[in-house]
Amino acid sequence: MAIRTIVTVPHPVLRRKARRVTEFGPELQQLVHDMIETMRAAPGVGLAAPQVNVSQRVIVVEYEDEDEGIPHQLYAVVNPRVVWASAETEWGVEGCLSIPGVAGEVERARAVTVVGQDPQGRDLRLELEGWVARIFQHEIDHLNGVLFTDRARRVWRLEENAAPSAAV
């Protein structure tokens, strides 16, 4: 495993629609392992392959919330897509490892259903709500060349050494 370099704006890969994954071999497995290590080292709660300069539809998300009773979960999803989003939305503060030093208020669906595949190619269906649903929407946006700043109603620079509630 290796920690990869996280690309930042204005790197062009961040604005490209990522390619669908069709091969589930050792290269994909290595990418997923590297992405998990990179996300943890950053530190962040989510990472999309374009953020490590790989234009493929792969995301990793790691989340837990002891206050809400949500246990630690690590997700690696290939070719993810939102197939349902709740009409109920909520505003939240987001940051991004590819846009350091910036935060913004973004409206997202409160709950989503995501389908895709695991790194071995098996079908997945995830019913997500709350903060983890927000993280998935943020990471899937990366796969479509969309940054949180494109969706934010307000964006601001963070003070040095400050972080948003979570860098995704």
N, C-alpha and C positions, 0 to 999 in steps of 0.2 A: 504494500500500500504506500501511497505517497500523497503528500499535501500538494495540491495544484495551485497555481496562481489564479486568483479571482480577478477577472477583467473588470474594468470600471468604465463608466461613460467617458468619452463618446465611442468606445470600441464598437465597430460595426456589427459584430456578431449579436450584440444585445438588441438590435433592431430587426434581425432576420427571423423569419418563421423557421423553426427547427424542423429537421427531417424526421420522419417516422422511423422507428427502429424496426428492422426486419430480421436481424441476426442476434441471437441470444447466446452467443459464445463467450469465450474467455475475455475478449476485449471489453464487452459490455460489463461482465462481472468486475473487471479491474476498474472500469470507469465508476461503477456504483460504489465500490470500496473506497476509491480515492475521493469521491464526492462526500461520502460520510465523514472521512477523516478531515477533509478540507472544511466542511461545515462546522465540525466540532472545534477545530483549531481557530476559526475566525473570531469569535464564536458566533454562530447563527442558529436559527431554528429550521431553516429550509435553504435549499440550494437547487438551482436548475442547471443542467448541463451547459447551456450557453454561457453561464457565468464563469465556467472554467474553460471557455473557448472551444466547446464541442457543440456543434449544431445538431444535436439529437434530442428527441423528446423523452427526457429522463429527468425525474426530480427525486430529491430525498427530503424528508421532513422528520424532525425529531421533536417530540412534544410531551409534556406532562404538566399537570396542574394539581398540586397537592390540595390547594384550597377548594378546588371544584371536585376533588375525588377522582381525577383522571390519572390513571397510572402511566408510567413511562411507555411511550410507543415510538418505534422507529419504522418509518415507511420508506420504501424504495419503489417508485411506480414508473413504469415504462409506458409511453404513449397515453398518458392520462388525458381525460377530457371530462368536462362537467356536462352531465346529461340532464341534471335537474338543479334548479336553484330556487330557494324559497323567495316568495314575494316580500317577506320581511327582511329588511336590511338594517345595518347598523354602521355607524361611523367609528373608525378606530385609527389610532396613530400607527403608522408603519415606517420602517426604515428599510434599507437594502444594502447588502454587502457590496453591490456594484455601484452604489451611489453614496459613498461614505460622507458622513458629516451632514446629512440631510434627512429630515423627517417630514411627514405630511399626513393630513387627515384624508382617509379614503373610505368611501362607502362600499360595502361588500354585502352579498347575500349572507344572512345569518346561518343558513344551512345549505349544503350542497350534496349531491350524489356524484361521485367520481368513478368512472370506469377506466380500466387500463389493464396492464399486465404486470406481474412481478418480474424480477430479473431472470427467472427461468422460463418466462413466456406463458405462465398460467394466468388465466383471466382473474381480475380483481374487480370488486364492486365495494365502494366505501361510502357509508352514510356518515357525514361529518357535520358538526355544528359548532358554533362559537369560534373561539380563537383558532383552532386547528382548521376549520373551514376557511377562515381568512388566509391562513398560511398557504393552503392548497391553491386558492384562487390567485394569490400573488405569484406563486411558482409557475402555475400553468400560464399566467400572463407572460412570463419570461419566455416560454416556448413559442409564443406568438409575436414576440418582438415588442411587447407592451411593458412599460415600466410603471411603477406605482405613481410616479410624478405625473404621468399622463392622465391618471384618474383622480388625483388629489384636488380637493377644493381649496386647500391651503398648504403651502410648502414653506419650510423654514430651515435655516442652518442651525445645527446644534452647536452648543458651546463645546470647546475642546474638551475631550475626555467624557463627554456626556453621550448617552445612547438613548435611542427611542425605546419604547417598552419592549421591543424585540426587533432585532435586525433579521430580516428574512431574505 
